[in-house]
Amino acid sequence: MSNWFLRIAMLYIIAGVGLGIFMAASNDHSMHPVHAHLNLLGWVAMFLFGLFYRVIPAAAETMLAKIHFWLYIPAHFAQMVTLVMLYRGNTSIEPALGLFSVLVGVAFLFFAGVVWKHTGQHA
């Protein structure tokens, strides 16, 4: 699981940096919220997930961790797609974006459970 989070994080930083370069070159910064979310929730969060699971490999074997992974990866991707659609002017996508954002938040709660369980007194 660690490898998958680290590798997917690299795809997100490439996308985030690429979008940043495109915005700078075109002088069109309308996608800056997408750029920020790609970098923070894509690159930073996923890289930290990967490092945590690398340092505490037993955590990656739990059902909570598997749910975290399989919820976060598709929900975050869908969140980014719908965020692009919103900033391209499709306001009817907001309910779907809201749903995917909530799912990303729930995935963070699963990760919090994993961290809590594997960093306590008896861990």
N, C-alpha and C positions, 0 to 999 in steps of 0.2 A: 504494500500500500504506500509505503514511503516513496518508493521509486516512481509510482504513478503520480502522486501529488507533485513531486519535484519536477518531473518531465512535463506535466500539464502546466505547471507554473511557468516553465520556460516558454511555452507557446503563448501564454497570456502576456508575458513581458515583451515578447517579440511583437505581438499585436498592439499592445499599449504604446510601445516606443514607435512602432510604424505609424500608428494613428497620430501620435504627437508630431512626428516629422511631417506627415501629410498636412496637418493643421497649420504648422508653421510655414510650410512652403506655399500653401494656398491662401494663407492669411484668413482662413475660415475656421474659427474656434468654436463653432456651434456644437461640436461633439465633445467639448471638454468634460462634461459629466461622464460620458462613456469612457473617455481616456482615463479619468480618475478611478472609475470602478474596475476597469481592466487591470490597472496597476495595483490597486489596493486589495480588492477582493479576489483578483486573479493571481497576480504575481506574489504579493506579500503574504496574504492569508494562506494560499496553497503551499507556498514554500515553507512557511512556519509549520503548517500541518505536517508536511513531509519530514521536516527536521524533528518534530516531536515524536513522530512514529519511528524515526530512525534511532533516536536516543532511547526510547522506551518501546522496543519491538513487541513486547507482550501486549501493549495497549492496542496495537494494530490487529491483533487476533480476536478482539472482542466483537460481539454483535453490535454494540454501540458504535464502534469504529467503522464497521462495515456499513451500517445505516448512514453514518456521517458521510462516508465517501459516496455512496450511491445516491444519496439525496443531494449533496452539495454540488457534485460535478454537473449533472443535467440541469438542476435548478439555476445554478449560476450562469451556465451557457444560455439558457432560455431567458434569464434576466438580462443578459447583455444584448441579445437579439432584440428583445422587446424594448429595451432602453434606446437602442439605435432607431427603431421604428418610431418611438415617441418623439425623439429629437429630429426626426425627418418629417414630423408633422402629423403623424397618425395618432391623434389623441384617443381614438376608440380602443387603443391597445392598453390603456391604463389599468383596467381591471386585471388583465393577464399579467402585466408587469407587477402589480401589487401582489398577486398570488405567488409569482416566482420569488419576489422579494421576501415574502413571509416564509416560503420554503427554505430560502437561504438562511434566514434567521433561525428557523427550527434546526437546520443542520448545524449551526453554530452552537445551539443548545446541546445537541448530541455530543459535539466536540467538547463542550464544557464538562459534560458528564464524564467523558473519557479522561480528561485532564484531572478532574476532581478525584476520580477513582484511583488513578495511577500516580498521584502525587501526595496522597495523604500520609498519615503517620505510619501506616502498615504497608505502604507500597514499597 
